[in-house]
Amino acid sequence: MEIWHNPRCSKSRATLALLQEHGVEPTVRRYLDDPPSRAELEVVLTELGTEDPLTLTRTGESAFREQGLKGADRDTLLDALAADPTLIERPLVRSGDRAVLGRPPENVLPLLGR
């Protein structure tokens, strides 16, 4: 299991703590320091069960507005997410061929079989 984690984010910290409370020590990927490639983002969208990169996008970020991403097409959004990981929604937890966003943290429980 892997968590795309930002330690400054309370939801990310809470999701990591929830996993640990359930006996899971996930691989912690500080995605701001180790950003995913566009190809990885494509895989994650499949794991999330969607084709829409807005699912992974922090649309409230100033960078979203500054880059003029509202109404952008899929390719433009994926390129933006790969270039600027601050736009990626967090936390993201991956397990096997599935992924979920930990907003709220309890969203990760189905990955644990709970």
C-alpha positions in Angstrom: 0.0 0.0 0.0 1.2 3.5 -0.8 0.1 6.9 0.3 0.8 10.1 -1.7 1.4 12.2 1.3 1.9 15.9 2.2 2.8 16.1 5.9 1.6 19.7 6.0 -2.0 18.6 5.1 -4.2 17.6 8.1 -6.3 15.2 5.9 -3.1 13.6 4.7 -1.8 13.2 8.3 -5.2 11.9 9.5 -5.3 9.3 6.6 -1.8 8.1 7.4 -2.7 7.8 11.1 -5.9 5.9 10.2 -3.9 3.4 8.1 -1.4 2.9 10.9 -4.2 2.5 13.5 -5.4 -0.4 11.3 -1.9 -2.0 11.3 -0.9 -0.8 7.9 2.5 0.8 7.4 2.2 2.1 3.9 5.0 3.3 1.6 4.9 7.0 2.1 5.5 9.0 -1.1 6.0 12.7 -0.6 4.6 13.5 -4.0 5.6 17.1 -3.8 9.2 16.0 -3.6 8.8 13.0 -5.8 6.0 14.0 -8.3 4.3 11.4 -10.4 4.8 11.3 -14.1 1.9 11.8 -16.5 2.0 8.0 -17.2 1.6 7.4 -13.4 -1.3 9.8 -13.3 -3.0 7.9 -16.1 -2.6 4.6 -14.1 -4.0 6.3 -11.0 -7.1 7.5 -12.8 -7.7 3.9 -13.9 -7.2 2.7 -10.3 -9.7 5.4 -9.2 -12.2 4.1 -11.8 -12.4 7.4 -13.8 -10.9 9.0 -16.9 -11.5 12.5 -15.5 -8.3 14.2 -14.2 -10.5 16.7 -12.4 -11.0 13.9 -9.8 -7.3 14.4 -8.9 -7.2 18.1 -9.2 -7.2 20.7 -6.4 -9.4 23.2 -8.3 -9.4 25.6 -5.3 -5.7 26.2 -5.6 -4.5 29.5 -6.8 -2.2 27.7 -9.3 -5.4 26.2 -10.9 -6.7 29.7 -11.5 -3.4 31.2 -12.4 -2.8 28.5 -15.0 -6.2 29.0 -16.5 -7.2 25.4 -16.0 -10.9 25.9 -15.6 -12.6 24.2 -18.5 -9.2 22.7 -19.7 -9.2 19.5 -21.7 -8.0 16.2 -20.3 -4.5 16.4 -21.8 -3.9 19.9 -20.6 -5.0 18.9 -17.0 -2.8 15.9 -17.0 0.2 17.9 -18.2 -0.5 20.5 -15.5 -0.7 17.9 -12.8 2.5 16.3 -13.9 4.3 19.7 -14.0 2.9 21.1 -10.8 2.2 18.5 -8.1 0.6 21.1 -5.8 -2.4 20.7 -8.0 -2.8 17.0 -7.1 -5.5 16.2 -4.5 -4.3 14.6 -1.4 -4.0 12.2 0.1 -4.2 9.4 -2.4 -3.9 5.8 -1.3 -3.1 3.0 -3.7 -3.4 -0.7 -3.1 -3.0 -3.3 -5.8 -5.0 -2.1 -8.8 -7.2 0.3 -6.8 -6.8 3.8 -5.4 -8.9 6.2 -3.3 -8.7 9.7 -2.2 -8.6 10.1 1.6 -11.1 12.9 1.7 -12.5 12.1 4.2 -9.8 9.7 5.6 -12.5 7.0 6.1 -12.6 6.6 2.3 -9.5 4.4 2.6 -11.2 1.8 4.7 -12.6 -0.3 1.8 -9.0 -0.8 0.7 -8.4 -2.4 4.0 -11.4 -4.7 3.6 -13.4 -2.7 6.2 
